[in-house]
Amino acid sequence: MPTHKILVIDDSKVIRMRVKDMLPEGNFDVIEAKDGLEGFNLIRTENPNLIMLDFLLPKMSGWEVYQEIQKQQKYRSIPLVLMSGRKEEVTDKLPEPFEYFAFVEKPFDREQLVDAIRDSMVKAKKQPQGLSTGLSEESSSPPSADIAAVTSEVKALKLKVAKLEQESEQLKRQFNQLVSFIKQKFK
């Protein structure tokens, strides 16, 4: 019985079959989606262990699927491999270095695919925990709640910076007093 679910979201049947054939032997259940909307629905219902996502898709682009994944911590923690034959279209939206997902440029070979999967598993563990907004993860938080949470975090950071600046000024004054005292002693 397969123990790992791998979701391959690509509008090319050839790519989906090729990925399936290239995967190392093991307990894999490969689930396929031919467009972004079907793929995102499968993410929600199948709880995959790995997502392989084409960036250019019909119905819902890979970029839109990526944005939906980023809205919920439980999806962000799933290792993600973005695939595209046009890397510049990915880097236009998501600048390198890719910190939380792996990228593999089409066409790719088995070794590149396996390396990307390994890389995605390492990077998925680096995903930051979401901001606590008081809303459940299940409900997609409205942008105003996210903005309020970020705004309050920014205010708190500004207060810390102001406090550190005051402490720094106080240390400078103390240092200058110390230097003056030492100069007087050596006269």
Number of C-alpha atoms within 10 A of each C-alpha: 6 9 10 15 17 22 25 25 31 25 19 14 13 10 18 20 13 14 19 17 11 14 16 13 7 9 11 16 16 18 18 20 21 18 22 26 19 15 25 22 12 17 23 12 9 13 16 20 19 22 24 26 28 28 25 20 21 14 11 16 17 26 20 17 22 18 12 14 19 15 16 18 16 15 19 22 22 22 25 27 24 22 27 21 15 12 15 11 13 19 12 9 9 12 10 10 10 12 14 20 25 24 25 21 16 15 11 16 13 14 12 15 24 16 13 22 23 14 18 26 20 16 19 19 14 13 17 11 11 13 11 12 14 9 12 10 14 10 9 11 15 9 9 9 14 15 12 12 16 15 12 12 13 12 12 12 12 12 12 12 12 12 12 12 12 12 12 12 12 12 12 12 12 12 12 12 12 12 12 11 11 11 10 9 8 6 5
